[in-house]
Amino acid sequence: MSARGFTLVELVVVVGIVAILALMTIPSLMEKAVRDQVGEALPIAELAKAPIALSWVAAQAMPANNAAAGLPAADKIVGNYVSSVAVDDGAINLTFGNRVNASLKGKVLSLRPAVVADEPVVPIAWVCGDATVPGKMTVKGVNRTDVPLLYLPLSCRP
């Protein structure tokens, strides 16, 4: 009579391999979750984009701060993952806070306007984080992004 099936050693080896593979995927899932929070925070910047674009078309100048852009104080523009939205010489700086992952708390992501200097009718292109400035355009404002590169959406990477 021959026994068919797996031995205890074979089962332990299989369970060990499955556990190792599962542990290898956890960090990438965590990175994706944080990256998703950054992506979900970006739409709050839309509030500031229109007044900045209007200022550029009307005066070929960027607003110096929230008040100059006709926006509420930076700490009054908040969301689930954003604790403030500050305009600084046309650049929109999102500061992460509230319910965001601890690795992003207090970090800043900048969205800077890129313009064609002598043609104010050309629409503004927004440069996120460390992304490359579009050809023949000049970026305004300072990039204050300090979010780690692995958490930035692809559109915000160099």
Backbone torsions as a table, in degrees:
resi	resn	phi	psi	omega
1	MET	NA	125.5	-179.1
2	SER	-107.9	136.8	179.5
3	ALA	-86.7	136.3	177.8
4	ARG	-115.6	143.6	179.5
5	GLY	135.8	-169.5	-177.3
6	PHE	-102.2	146.4	175.3
7	THR	-83.8	165.1	179.7
8	LEU	-61.1	-37.5	179.3
9	VAL	-63.7	-43.2	179.4
10	GLU	-63.0	-41.2	179.0
11	LEU	-65.1	-41.0	179.3
12	VAL	-64.5	-40.0	178.5
13	VAL	-63.1	-44.6	179.6
14	VAL	-63.6	-45.0	179.2
15	VAL	-63.4	-39.4	177.4
16	GLY	-61.5	-43.8	179.4
17	ILE	-64.5	-43.6	178.6
18	VAL	-62.4	-40.8	179.4
19	ALA	-64.4	-41.9	178.9
20	ILE	-63.4	-44.4	178.6
21	LEU	-62.6	-39.8	178.9
22	ALA	-64.5	-41.8	179.5
23	LEU	-66.4	-28.6	178.7
24	MET	-71.8	-28.3	-177.7
25	THR	-85.3	-19.9	-176.2
26	ILE	-59.6	-47.9	-179.9
27	PRO	-59.2	-40.3	-179.6
28	SER	-67.9	-32.1	176.4
29	LEU	-69.3	-37.8	177.8
30	MET	-65.4	-43.3	178.6
31	GLU	-60.9	-40.9	179.6
32	LYS	-64.7	-40.6	179.7
33	ALA	-62.1	-42.6	178.9
34	VAL	-68.1	-42.9	178.3
35	ARG	-60.4	-37.8	177.3
36	ASP	-64.1	-36.4	177.7
37	GLN	-65.1	-39.2	177.0
38	VAL	-62.0	-45.8	179.6
39	GLY	-62.5	-37.6	179.5
40	GLU	-72.2	-22.3	-179.9
41	ALA	-81.1	-24.0	-174.8
42	LEU	-58.4	-38.3	-177.7
43	PRO	-59.9	-21.8	179.0
44	ILE	-65.0	-22.7	178.5
45	ALA	-70.1	-19.7	179.4
46	GLU	-56.6	-31.6	179.3
47	LEU	-57.6	-36.2	-176.5
48	ALA	-91.5	-19.1	-174.8
49	LYS	-64.7	-43.3	-177.2
50	ALA	-62.7	-48.8	179.3
51	PRO	-64.3	-32.6	178.2
52	ILE	-67.5	-44.5	178.3
53	ALA	-62.8	-41.1	178.8
54	LEU	-62.6	-41.9	178.0
55	SER	-62.2	-39.9	180.0
56	TRP	-66.0	-45.0	-179.0
57	VAL	-66.1	-40.5	-175.5
58	ALA	-76.4	-39.6	-171.3
59	ALA	-128.8	1.9	-175.2
60	GLN	51.7	37.4	177.6
61	ALA	-140.2	151.7	178.3
62	MET	-96.7	142.7	177.9
63	PRO	-65.5	139.9	-176.3
64	ALA	-72.9	-31.1	-176.0
65	ASN	-156.5	-174.3	-178.3
66	ASN	-60.9	-43.1	-178.5
67	ALA	-62.1	-43.1	179.9
68	ALA	-65.8	-26.7	177.8
69	ALA	-87.4	-2.7	-179.0
70	GLY	75.2	29.6	-178.3
71	LEU	-109.4	158.3	173.8
72	PRO	-63.0	168.5	176.6
73	ALA	-56.5	150.2	-174.9
74	ALA	-54.0	-41.1	-177.0
75	ASP	-78.7	-0.7	176.2
76	LYS	-95.3	-13.1	177.6
77	ILE	-99.6	100.1	-173.6
78	VAL	-132.9	165.8	176.7
79	GLY	-154.0	-172.2	-179.2
80	ASN	-55.6	-39.8	-174.9
81	TYR	-115.6	0.8	-175.8
82	VAL	-120.1	130.6	179.0
83	SER	-99.7	-15.7	173.7
84	SER	-165.7	154.7	175.9
85	VAL	-129.4	111.3	-176.3
86	ALA	-115.4	133.9	173.5
87	VAL	-94.4	131.4	-179.2
88	ASP	-138.4	100.7	-176.6
89	ASP	52.2	43.3	177.2
90	GLY	93.5	-23.6	178.8
91	ALA	-78.0	140.8	177.5
92	ILE	-103.2	119.7	-179.1
93	ASN	-110.0	112.3	176.8
94	LEU	-90.6	123.6	175.3
95	THR	-103.6	125.6	-176.3
96	PHE	-82.1	141.5	179.9
97	GLY	-173.7	-154.8	-177.6
98	ASN	56.9	-117.0	-174.0
99	ARG	-93.7	20.3	-177.4
100	VAL	-76.7	158.2	175.9
101	ASN	-56.5	144.3	-176.7
102	ALA	-57.1	-29.6	-179.0
103	SER	-71.1	-12.2	178.8
104	LEU	-106.9	-13.9	-175.8
105	LYS	-54.9	126.8	178.6
106	GLY	81.8	-6.1	179.3
107	LYS	-78.2	155.8	-177.0
108	VAL	-120.5	140.4	172.0
109	LEU	-123.0	124.7	-178.6
110	SER	-100.7	139.2	170.8
111	LEU	-117.9	115.5	-175.4
112	ARG	-110.9	140.5	178.5
113	PRO	-78.5	134.9	173.9
114	ALA	-111.9	130.2	-174.7
115	VAL	-132.1	162.5	169.0
116	VAL	-96.1	111.1	-167.4
117	ALA	-54.1	-41.8	-175.7
118	ASP	-97.9	9.1	179.8
119	GLU	-135.0	82.3	-177.3
120	PRO	-66.8	-13.2	178.5
121	VAL	-78.1	-16.2	177.3
122	VAL	-70.9	128.4	-177.6
123	PRO	-59.8	149.5	176.5
124	ILE	-71.0	136.9	170.2
125	ALA	-103.8	136.4	-177.2
126	TRP	-99.1	125.7	-179.5
127	VAL	-100.6	115.9	-176.7
128	CYS	-92.9	126.1	174.9
129	GLY	56.9	-124.7	-176.4
130	ASP	-96.1	14.8	-178.1
131	ALA	-62.8	158.2	-179.2
132	THR	-74.4	140.1	178.0
133	VAL	-73.6	134.6	178.4
134	PRO	-59.5	147.7	180.0
135	GLY	-55.9	144.6	178.1
136	LYS	65.2	12.5	178.3
137	MET	-116.1	154.7	177.6
138	THR	-115.1	131.2	-179.7
139	VAL	-88.8	141.9	179.8
140	LYS	-111.1	151.2	178.1
141	GLY	83.1	168.0	-177.0
142	VAL	-100.9	137.4	176.3
143	ASN	-81.3	110.5	179.7
144	ARG	-103.8	15.4	-176.9
145	THR	-61.2	124.6	173.9
146	ASP	-129.0	15.8	174.2
147	VAL	-71.0	131.5	178.8
148	PRO	-55.8	142.2	-174.7
149	LEU	-53.6	-38.6	-176.1
150	LEU	-69.2	-15.8	178.1
151	TYR	-95.2	-8.7	-178.9
152	LEU	-78.8	141.0	172.1
153	PRO	-61.8	158.4	-177.9
154	LEU	-56.7	-34.1	-178.7
155	SER	-70.6	-10.3	-178.9
156	CYS	-106.8	3.5	-178.0
157	ARG	-99.0	156.1	179.4
158	PRO	-67.9	NA	NA
